[in-house]
Amino acid sequence: MAGKSDRVKEPLDFVHQNAILCETISKELRCQKLCTTFSVNPFRKTHTLSGKPMSWHDHVEEKEDPNFLNIIHHAALEPTKKYTMPQTESQEIGWITTPLEHNCCIEGWSPGWQ
């Protein structure tokens, strides 16, 4: 069984490891982006819990955030109203739901049928 025991272990090179660490840190700092705007994910279902019956903070009126309400209402729309084109393969089936011919008579399949 020639495995790990046959390999010669190289001694640790602290200068090389420090260079790798410095390069890794500089890459992380270069790609780092500070995010300061936070909001609730509108695509995740939230569970509302009822408050305590005698708590004062459940009855405080707060100003509505129109941007937040717009995001929540937009997330609740059906895909044909959200997007102009289908986003997935499954949405391509049934994306256009309007009939092709609008002036079809009820008695037959063709407008000229008597």
Buried (B, 14 or more C-beta within 10 A) or exposed (E): EEEEEEEEEEEEEEEEEEEEEEEEEEEEEEEEEEEEEEEEEBEEEEEEEEEEEEEEEEEEEEEEEEEEEEBBEEEEEEEEEEEEEBEEEEEEEEEEEEEEEEEEEEEEEEEEEE
